[in-house]
Amino acid sequence: MSLLNYNSKEIHCKIIYYGPTGSGKTSNIKWICRNTQDQKLDVFSIPLKTKPSTFFDFLPLDVGTIRGFKTRFHLYTIPGNKLFETSQKLLLKGLDGIVFVADSQKEKMAENKEAMEKLKQYLNEESLSLEKIPMVIQYNKRDLQNIHSVTQMRTALNHYNHPDFSACAEKGQNVFEPLKTLLKMVLTVLKGGQFQ
């Protein structure tokens, strides 16, 4: 849920990059940070001893104004590691949109499905649902061998017909596109419209 600060005339929105461990959530955030022009951006990370996850990555991003309020998007990644379920739930509170980052490798499909089910469960606990929240799905690591087809990924993970994208976050392929699509959906909701 967006936060309004009337004193500073700002709207703060929370975007979560969610998916299994190693799917490329942090790669997305880092690529966005390196390639966003006209803004001084820093990625704030809290590293863990259990790599490759980080506790969360945070990236503030300005996208203009709505009715005189400056709109800021805060991008977070959430670790896919099962050890951090409590942290996952906390970071999902008050979200405005989700980029679900799925690993396209065949051996990772069970983890993708498990992450999607966990996300669904956590949202239900907050009286939210996957079909009613702005969300896009990124099928990452499309440059690797032994991957599922996009059709197989879509059938397994995209049950509510969310916008979806084939990507390679390490190379910056379809990193901005999912985010831009999601930001448009969130802005539509902020303006009182429906995103679907």
C-alpha positions as CSV (number, residue, x, y, z in Angstrom):
1,M,0.0,0.0,0.0
2,S,1.5,3.3,-1.1
3,L,2.5,5.8,1.7
4,L,1.6,9.4,1.3
5,N,3.8,12.1,2.9
6,Y,1.8,15.3,2.8
7,N,4.6,17.4,4.3
8,S,7.1,16.5,1.5
9,K,4.3,16.0,-1.1
10,E,5.6,12.5,-1.9
11,I,4.0,9.1,-2.7
12,H,6.2,6.1,-1.8
13,C,5.5,2.8,-3.5
14,K,7.0,-0.6,-2.7
15,I,8.0,-3.0,-5.5
16,I,9.2,-6.4,-4.5
17,Y,11.4,-8.7,-6.6
18,Y,10.4,-12.2,-5.5
19,G,11.5,-15.6,-6.6
20,P,13.6,-18.6,-5.6
21,T,17.2,-18.3,-4.4
22,G,19.6,-17.6,-7.3
23,S,16.9,-16.8,-9.8
24,G,18.4,-13.3,-10.6
25,K,16.5,-10.9,-8.4
26,T,19.7,-9.0,-7.3
27,S,21.1,-9.1,-10.8
28,N,17.9,-7.2,-11.9
29,I,18.3,-4.6,-9.3
30,K,22.0,-4.1,-9.9
31,W,21.5,-3.8,-13.6
32,I,18.8,-1.2,-13.1
33,C,21.0,0.8,-10.8
34,R,23.9,0.8,-13.3
35,N,21.8,1.8,-16.2
36,T,19.4,4.4,-14.8
37,Q,20.4,7.7,-16.2
38,D,20.1,11.2,-14.6
39,Q,19.8,9.7,-11.1
40,K,22.4,9.0,-8.5
41,L,21.3,5.6,-7.3
42,D,22.8,3.2,-4.8
43,V,21.8,-0.3,-4.0
44,F,21.7,-0.9,-0.3
45,S,22.4,-4.5,0.5
46,I,22.5,-6.5,3.7
47,P,24.6,-9.5,2.9
48,L,24.2,-12.9,4.5
49,K,26.7,-15.6,5.3
50,T,24.6,-18.0,3.3
51,K,25.3,-16.8,-0.2
52,P,24.1,-16.1,-2.9
53,S,21.1,-14.4,-1.1
54,T,21.2,-11.0,0.4
55,F,18.8,-10.1,3.1
56,F,17.3,-7.4,0.9
57,D,18.4,-5.0,-1.8
58,F,16.9,-1.6,-1.8
59,L,16.9,0.9,-4.7
60,P,14.9,4.2,-4.6
61,L,13.7,5.3,-8.0
62,D,11.9,8.6,-8.9
63,V,9.3,8.5,-11.7
64,G,7.6,11.9,-11.8
65,T,4.5,13.4,-10.1
66,I,0.8,12.5,-9.7
67,R,-1.5,15.3,-8.8
68,G,1.4,17.4,-7.5
69,F,2.9,14.6,-5.5
70,K,6.4,13.3,-6.3
71,T,6.3,9.6,-6.9
72,R,9.1,7.4,-5.6
73,F,9.4,3.7,-6.1
74,H,11.4,1.6,-3.7
75,L,12.6,-1.7,-5.2
76,Y,13.4,-4.5,-2.9
77,T,14.6,-8.1,-3.4
78,I,13.6,-10.8,-0.9
79,P,15.8,-13.8,-0.2
80,G,14.4,-17.0,-1.5
81,N,16.1,-18.9,1.3
82,K,13.7,-20.8,3.6
83,L,15.6,-19.6,6.6
84,F,14.2,-16.2,6.1
85,E,10.4,-16.8,5.9
86,T,9.7,-14.3,8.7
87,S,11.7,-11.6,6.9
88,Q,9.9,-12.5,3.6
89,K,6.6,-11.9,5.3
90,L,7.7,-8.6,6.8
91,L,9.1,-7.2,3.5
92,L,5.9,-8.2,1.7
93,K,3.8,-6.0,4.0
94,G,2.5,-2.9,2.3
95,L,3.7,-3.8,-1.2
96,D,2.3,-2.2,-4.3
97,G,3.6,-4.5,-7.0
98,I,5.6,-7.7,-7.6
99,V,8.2,-8.8,-10.2
100,F,8.3,-12.5,-9.9
101,V,11.7,-13.7,-11.1
102,A,11.7,-17.3,-12.2
103,D,14.7,-19.4,-13.1
104,S,14.2,-21.0,-16.5
105,Q,16.5,-24.0,-15.8
106,K,14.6,-27.3,-15.8
107,E,16.1,-28.4,-12.5
108,K,14.7,-25.2,-10.9
109,M,11.1,-25.6,-11.8
110,A,10.1,-27.1,-8.4
111,E,11.7,-24.2,-6.6
112,N,9.9,-21.7,-8.9
113,K,6.5,-23.4,-8.1
114,E,7.3,-23.5,-4.4
115,A,8.2,-19.8,-4.4
116,M,5.0,-18.9,-6.2
117,E,2.9,-21.0,-3.7
118,K,4.7,-19.3,-0.8
119,L,4.0,-15.9,-2.3
120,K,0.4,-16.8,-2.7
121,Q,0.2,-17.9,0.9
122,Y,1.9,-14.8,2.3
123,L,-0.4,-12.5,0.2
124,N,-3.5,-14.4,1.5
125,E,-2.3,-13.7,5.0
126,E,-2.4,-10.0,4.1
127,S,-5.9,-10.4,2.5
128,L,-4.4,-9.9,-0.9
129,S,-4.4,-12.3,-3.9
130,L,-2.1,-12.9,-6.9
131,E,-4.9,-12.1,-9.3
132,K,-5.7,-8.7,-7.9
133,I,-2.2,-7.2,-7.3
134,P,-0.1,-5.6,-10.0
135,M,2.5,-8.3,-10.9
136,V,4.7,-9.3,-13.8
137,I,6.7,-12.5,-14.3
138,Q,10.2,-12.6,-15.7
139,Y,11.5,-15.9,-17.0
140,N,15.2,-15.3,-16.4
141,K,18.3,-17.1,-17.5
142,R,17.0,-17.7,-21.1
143,D,20.7,-17.7,-22.3
144,L,21.4,-21.0,-20.5
145,Q,21.2,-24.6,-21.7
146,N,18.6,-27.1,-20.4
147,I,15.8,-24.6,-19.9
148,H,12.0,-24.9,-20.2
149,S,10.3,-23.3,-23.1
150,V,8.4,-20.1,-22.4
151,T,5.2,-21.9,-22.9
152,Q,6.1,-24.5,-20.3
153,M,7.1,-21.7,-17.9
154,R,3.9,-19.8,-18.5
155,T,1.8,-23.0,-18.0
156,A,3.5,-23.8,-14.7
157,L,3.7,-20.3,-13.2
158,N,1.4,-17.8,-14.8
159,H,-2.1,-18.9,-13.8
160,Y,-3.6,-15.4,-13.8
161,N,-2.3,-14.2,-17.1
162,H,0.1,-11.6,-15.7
163,P,2.4,-9.8,-18.2
164,D,5.5,-12.0,-18.7
165,F,8.9,-11.6,-20.2
166,S,11.8,-13.7,-21.3
167,A,15.0,-12.3,-19.9
168,C,18.7,-12.6,-19.1
169,A,19.2,-10.2,-16.2
170,E,23.0,-10.6,-16.2
171,K,23.1,-9.2,-19.8
172,G,20.4,-6.6,-19.2
173,Q,17.9,-8.3,-21.6
174,N,14.3,-7.5,-20.6
175,V,15.3,-6.1,-17.3
176,F,13.7,-2.6,-17.7
177,E,10.6,-3.8,-19.6
178,P,9.0,-5.8,-16.8
179,L,9.7,-3.0,-14.4
180,K,8.2,-0.4,-16.7
181,T,5.1,-2.5,-17.3
182,L,4.7,-3.0,-13.5
183,L,5.2,0.7,-12.7
184,K,2.5,1.6,-15.3
185,M,0.2,-0.9,-13.6
186,V,0.9,0.6,-10.1
187,L,0.5,4.2,-11.4
188,T,-2.9,3.2,-12.9
189,V,-4.0,1.9,-9.5
190,L,-2.7,5.1,-7.8
191,K,-4.8,7.2,-10.2
192,G,-7.9,5.1,-9.3
193,G,-8.0,2.8,-12.3
194,Q,-7.8,-0.9,-12.7
195,F,-4.6,-2.4,-14.1
196,Q,-6.2,-5.3,-16.0
